[in-house]
Amino acid sequence: MRQTPARPHSIEQASAPVAVQPAAPASHGAARVSGLFISRGGVPKLPVETAIVTTLGLQGDSQRDKKYHGGPERALCLYSSEVIERLRAEGHPITPGASGENVTIRGLDWDTVQPSRRLRLGADVLIEIASHCTPCRTIKACFTDGKFGRILHTRHPGESRLYARVLQTGIVRVGDAVTEIESVGGAEPEAKPESA
């Protein structure tokens, strides 16, 4: 039986990539946060167990190229654990966090997670999918022969990463439930103020 290495709890402890075992399939179709990842800029993002989510993303995470990454409309980058596993089965050396995602989710039908869809992460955090992420050469090491277009939404619908805006801030943990939220009457929930 292989052991999964201990995960760092903060960016200060995350000094080298950590191999992450795929989580067991979600029971009874329940979706879960399967991983949280941060970096001081660039990829790979490194795993943490818990994160504070602000309107600008996970606290402790930053991006090198703010023209294309980060900001309120791209506060979080999400990816499906199942899609990562399918890509690995095709022979791509991708691992969770390596292609720049902050949050991996297990148990959602990724084809149905589209812009304007709302998800609750844990008890506090409410996000809304803003757009599909366009892959760039920075993540080419995740793909056989550097072919990062393998996760381009227009070529491979349902297999791209997604950007999300944060509607309610809070704390999220690996293992937290992910719930799909229906918008009621088109009303937008107000973002909770961030803790000082």
C-alpha positions in Angstrom: 0.0 0.0 0.0 1.4 3.4 -1.0 1.4 6.2 1.5 0.4 9.7 0.4 3.0 12.2 1.7 1.8 14.8 4.2 0.6 17.9 2.6 1.9 21.3 3.6 -0.6 23.5 5.5 0.7 26.9 4.2 2.7 28.4 1.3 5.7 28.7 3.7 5.7 24.9 4.0 5.2 24.2 0.3 8.7 24.2 -1.0 8.6 21.4 -3.5 5.9 19.6 -5.5 4.1 16.8 -3.6 2.7 13.7 -5.1 -1.0 13.6 -4.5 -2.9 10.3 -4.6 -6.3 10.5 -6.3 -9.0 10.6 -3.7 -11.5 7.7 -3.4 -14.5 8.3 -5.6 -17.1 10.5 -4.0 -19.8 8.4 -2.3 -23.3 8.6 -3.5 -22.4 11.2 -6.2 -21.3 13.8 -3.6 -18.9 16.3 -5.1 -15.9 17.3 -3.0 -12.9 19.7 -3.0 -10.1 17.2 -3.8 -7.3 19.7 -3.7 -6.2 23.3 -3.0 -3.1 24.8 -4.6 -1.2 28.1 -4.2 2.1 29.6 -5.4 4.0 32.8 -5.2 3.6 33.1 -9.0 3.7 30.6 -11.8 3.3 26.8 -11.9 3.2 24.4 -10.5 0.9 25.5 -7.6 1.6 23.5 -4.5 -0.9 21.8 -2.2 -2.4 23.1 1.0 -5.1 21.6 3.2 -7.0 24.8 4.0 -7.3 28.2 2.4 -8.9 31.6 3.0 -10.8 32.6 -0.1 -11.0 36.3 -0.8 -12.6 38.1 -3.8 -9.2 37.9 -5.4 -8.6 34.2 -4.9 -6.8 32.0 -2.3 -4.9 34.0 0.2 -1.1 33.3 -0.3 -1.6 32.7 -4.1 -0.3 35.1 -6.7 0.2 35.2 -10.4 3.1 36.5 -12.5 1.2 37.7 -15.5 -1.8 39.7 -14.2 -2.8 40.6 -17.7 -4.2 37.1 -18.3 -4.4 35.7 -14.7 -6.0 36.8 -11.5 -8.3 39.7 -10.6 -12.0 39.4 -9.6 -13.2 37.7 -12.8 -10.4 35.1 -12.6 -10.1 34.8 -8.8 -10.0 31.0 -8.8 -8.9 28.5 -11.4 -10.8 25.2 -11.1 -10.2 21.8 -12.6 -11.8 18.4 -12.4 -9.8 15.6 -10.7 -11.4 13.1 -13.1 -10.3 15.1 -16.2 -6.7 15.2 -14.8 -6.9 11.4 -14.3 -8.1 10.9 -17.9 -5.3 13.1 -19.2 -2.8 11.0 -17.2 -4.3 7.8 -18.7 -3.6 9.3 -22.2 0.1 9.6 -21.1 0.2 13.3 -20.2 2.5 14.0 -17.2 -0.1 16.5 -15.7 -0.6 16.4 -11.9 -3.0 18.3 -9.7 -1.9 22.0 -9.4 0.7 21.7 -12.2 -1.5 23.5 -14.8 -2.2 26.4 -12.5 -5.5 25.4 -10.9 -6.2 26.5 -7.4 -9.1 24.1 -6.7 -9.6 20.6 -7.9 -13.1 19.1 -7.6 -14.1 15.4 -7.7 -17.6 14.2 -8.4 -19.1 16.9 -10.7 -20.0 16.2 -14.3 -17.4 18.6 -15.7 -19.3 18.9 -19.0 -22.1 20.7 -17.2 -20.0 23.2 -15.3 -20.2 26.2 -17.5 -20.0 30.0 -17.2 -22.8 31.5 -14.9 -23.0 28.2 -12.9 -22.8 28.7 -9.2 -21.1 26.4 -6.7 -20.8 26.5 -3.0 -17.4 25.3 -1.6 -17.8 24.1 1.9 -20.1 26.0 4.2 -18.9 29.6 3.4 -17.6 30.1 -0.1 -19.9 30.9 -3.1 -18.4 31.2 -6.5 -19.7 31.7 -10.0 -18.0 30.3 -13.1 -16.9 33.2 -15.2 -15.1 31.7 -18.2 -13.1 28.8 -19.6 -9.4 29.1 -19.2 -7.3 29.4 -22.4 -4.1 27.3 -21.9 -0.7 28.8 -22.6 2.8 27.6 -23.2 3.6 28.0 -19.4 1.9 24.7 -18.8 3.4 22.8 -21.8 5.4 20.5 -19.5 2.0 19.0 -18.4 1.4 17.5 -21.8 3.1 15.0 -24.1 5.1 16.8 -26.7 4.1 20.1 -25.0 0.7 20.1 -26.7 -1.1 22.2 -24.2 -4.0 22.8 -26.7 -5.2 19.4 -25.4 -7.3 21.3 -22.8 -8.5 24.1 -25.0 -12.3 24.4 -24.6 -13.0 25.0 -28.3 -11.2 21.8 -29.3 -12.0 19.6 -26.3 -15.3 20.8 -24.7 -15.7 19.7 -21.1 -12.0 19.2 -20.5 -10.8 22.8 -19.9 -10.0 24.5 -16.6 -12.5 27.2 -15.5 -12.1 30.6 -14.0 -14.5 31.7 -11.2 -15.4 34.9 -9.5 -16.0 34.8 -5.7 -19.4 35.9 -4.6 -19.0 35.0 -0.9 -15.6 34.7 0.8 -14.6 32.3 3.6 -12.6 29.3 4.4 -12.3 26.1 2.2 -10.7 22.8 3.1 -9.7 19.7 1.2 -12.7 17.3 1.5 -15.3 20.1 1.7 -18.6 19.4 -0.1 -19.2 21.2 -3.4 -22.8 22.0 -4.0 -24.4 23.3 -7.2 -26.5 26.3 -6.5 -29.5 27.5 -8.4 -29.9 31.2 -8.8 -33.2 32.4 -7.2 -34.9 35.1 -9.2 -31.6 36.2 -10.7 -30.6 37.9 -7.4 -26.9 38.1 -6.8 -25.7 37.4 -3.3 -23.5 40.1 -1.9 -19.9 39.2 -1.3 -19.2 38.9 2.5 -16.6 41.4 3.7 -13.1 39.9 3.9 -11.6 39.3 7.3 -8.8 41.7 8.3 
